[in-house]
Amino acid sequence: MARRENIVAALRQSVAKIDGTQERLAIQHGQRRLRIGVPAIDTLLDGGLVTNDMHELRCSLSRDISAAAGFLFGLFSGLDSNDDIAWICDPSAVLDSGRLFPDGLAHFGFDSSRLIHIYPMDFNDCLWAAGEAAKTSGLAAVVLHLKGNVKAFDLSATRKLMLRAQSSQTPVFILRQAGEEEASSAATRWHVAPVQAVGDGIYNKGLGHMRLTLTLEKNRNGQTGQWTVAWNPQARSYEHVASTHSLLPFYPSADRQDSASKMGQIVALEKAS
């Protein structure tokens, strides 16, 4: 009887990998989840992001990469493991975004000494390094920071990373800078966009906490959505806030003419000999 139950369980796992129900089966066996902190999002995700899988975060513009990276480090504050995180960066992405600023990471309660910075010479080496890191069970997470939609990072390449993440129980995050949505094996894909911050009780005329618009574009369970969230550095968690798209007011300069003065008569001169 025990042998028969083992065969049935193995068949269920095989079918789950094919039809996309692997997450739901894993929940029944107590699979770990990474909570975001917003009840509406965590409920939709059946408790949070699956930690032994691959997830993608993207931003449409290069200038928004700080927002996407900030969202990622906010998630890292909820990791159970205090092990190191491998940060693998595509050379073309570094040219636009630069490198991580340690003091900025402290805002998320993250110790920058836990980062293992890997800067290969080209994307093929990036992909190899990410694959090797994804096989390592002694890491808290693996991040592959790339720019745009790289041809080499196709559906087959993402599937390899996903399978290695599931095997090693190490979460893999794809941080796509200035890239469009495309087919991948990621369990979830998020679009991150910055939102104007508002004043708080202490700095009522200054910048408040980081605000983001999160769009869940892909979910292996099928449900998606959009939320505006704010980072709470005291609670080290995200909070659901009302959406706001108002812009800062612009005031006209004082003591300035309404329009440029006339330049006078324009005379055509002959070419000098």
N, C-alpha and C positions, 0 to 999 in steps of 0.2 A: 504493500500500500504506500509506504514511504517513497519507494522508487517511482511509483506512478505519479505521486504529487510533485516530485522533483521534475519529472518530464513535463507535466502540465505547466509548472511555473516557468520552465525554460522556454516553452512554446509561447507563453504569454509575453515574455520579455522580447522574443524575436518578433512577434506581431506588433508589439508596441513600438519598436524601432521603425517599422514600416509605415504604420498608419498614424504616427505622431502622438500616441497616447502614453508615451513613456513617462512623461511627467506625472500624469494622474496615477499610474501604477506606483511610481516612486513615493508619492505622498503617503500611500497606504503603508509603506515600509519605513516611515519616519525620515524622509529625505530632508536635509537641511535647507533652510530658506534664508535669504537676505532681505530683511524688511526695509522698506523705504521710509516708513513712518507715517505716511498718509493712508488712513484706513480705507478710503475708496480705492486706492491703487493696490494696496496689499490684499484686499478682499478679492479684487478682480484677478490677481495673480495667485490666488489660493494660498496666500500667506507671504508672498514676496518672490524675489528672483531665485531661481534654482541655482545653487552654488556649484554644482558639478556639471556645468554646461557653459556654453558660449553666448555672450550677449553683445549687441552692437549699439554704440552711441554715435550719432552723427550731428553735424551742424552744417547749414547750407553755405555759410560764409566763413572765410578763414579768420576773420576778426572775432567770430563767436566761439573759437576753440577754447577760450578761457572759461566760458560758461559750461561747455560740455565737460571739460576736465574738472571743473568745480563740482558738477553733479556727480562725477565719478568718485572724487575723493570724499564727498558726503556719504556715498554708499560704503566706501571703505571703512568709515567709522563704525559701521554695524557688523563688520567681519568678526567672527569669533577668534580667528587665528591672529597672533601677533608676529607671524613669520614675515619674511621679506616679500616684497612685490617686485617682479621683474617688469621694467618699463622699457619696451623696445620701440625705438623711434625711427621712422623712415627719414632719410636725409632731406628729402624735399619738404617734409613737414617742418623740420627744424628751421629752415630758411625763413619761413613765414611766422611761425609761432614762437621761436626761441626755445629755451629750456625752462624747466620748472624752477620756480622761485621758492626756496625752502621756507622763508618767513610767511609766505602766503598760505602754505599748506598747514601752518599752525592754526589758522583760523578754523580749520576743520578738525582740529585735535589730532592731526596726523604727524607722526614722527618721521621727518624726511630721511633719517638714517636707515629706515627700513627699505628704501628704494634701491634697487639694483639697476643702474642706468646702462642701457645697451644701445650704442649708436653705430650700427653697421655702415658699410660703405655704399651699399645699394639695397634695393628692395628684396631681391632674391635672398640676400643674407639675412634681411629682417625676417622673412618668412621662415627660413631655416631656424633662426634663433627662437622664434615664437613656437615653432613645433617642438623644439628640444625642451624649452621651458614648460610647455604644456604637459609634457610627460613627467615632470617633476612633481612629486607629491609633497615636497617639503616647502612649497611656496604658498603664500596666502592668496595670491592672484597673479595673473599674467595680463599685461596690457600691450596691445599692438597699436601704436599710433601711426596712422598713415594719412596721406593727402590724396583726396579725390577718389576716383574709381580706377584703381590699378588693374590693368588687364591680367596680370599674373595672379591676382587674388580673385579667382573665379569660384564657382560653386564647389568644384572639387577640392580646392585648397581650404575653403571654409569648413567643408565636411571633415577633412582630416583634423583640423584644429578642434572641432566639436567632439569628435570621437576620442581624441586624446584627453580633452578636458573631462569627459565622462569617465574615462578609465582611471585617471589619476586623482579624481575628485577635486581638481584645482580649477576654479573659475577663470575663464578667459574673456577679456573685454576688448572689443575692437573699437578704437576711438578714431572715427573717420572725420577728417577735417575737410570742409568744403567739398563734400561728396553727395551724390544723389543716391536715392534708395535703389537697391538692386537685389536680385535673388541671392540668398545666402542660407547657410544651415544654422544661423543664430536662433536661439530660443526666443529672444525678443529683440526688437530693433526700436530705438528711441531717437526721436528728433528733439534736439535741445536748442532753445532760443532764449536769449536774455530778455528780461522785462525791466522797465524802469523801476528802480527801488524807491521806496517812500520813507519819510522820516519816522523815527520811533520815539519812544518816551524820553530817551536820553538826547538823541540828536534829531530833534524835531525839524530842524532846518538843514539837515545834512543827509548823507546817504544812509539808508537803513540796510537791512539784511539783503543778501543776494536773492533775487527773484528770477524764476525761470518758467518758461512754458514748456511742459513736457508733453510730447505727442507719442503715444505708443502706436507705432505704425505696423508692427508685426508682433503677433503673439501666437505661439504654437498651439495654445488652447483656443484661439479664435477670436477672443474679445479684445478690442482696442479702445482707446479713449484719449482725451486731452485734459490736462490740468495745469493750473498755475500754482506753483509752490514757492515757498520761501525757506531759506536755510536758517535754522535757529542754532547759533553756536553754543548757547548755554545747554540746551537739551541734546545737542548734537544729533539733530533729526530734522527732517523736512516737515513743513506744515502747509496745509491747503489754504490758500488765500484767494480773495476775490481778484478777478482779472482786471487789469488796468492798462490802457494803451494811451493815456494822456501824455503829451510831450511837455517838456519844460518850456515856459514862456520866453519869448525873445522880445527884448525891448529895443527901440530905435536909439541910435547913438545921439548924444547931445551935441549941439552946435555944429551940425553938419548940413551941407547943402542937399536939397532934395534930388538934384540931378547934376551931372557933370556940366561944366560950363562949355560954351561953344569954342571950337578950336580955331575959328577964323576961316579965311578963304584958302582953299586948296589950289595950288598952282602947279601945273605940269611943266617940268623943266626938261630941256633937251639934254641928251647924253653928252657928257663932257668929252672933248676930243683928246 
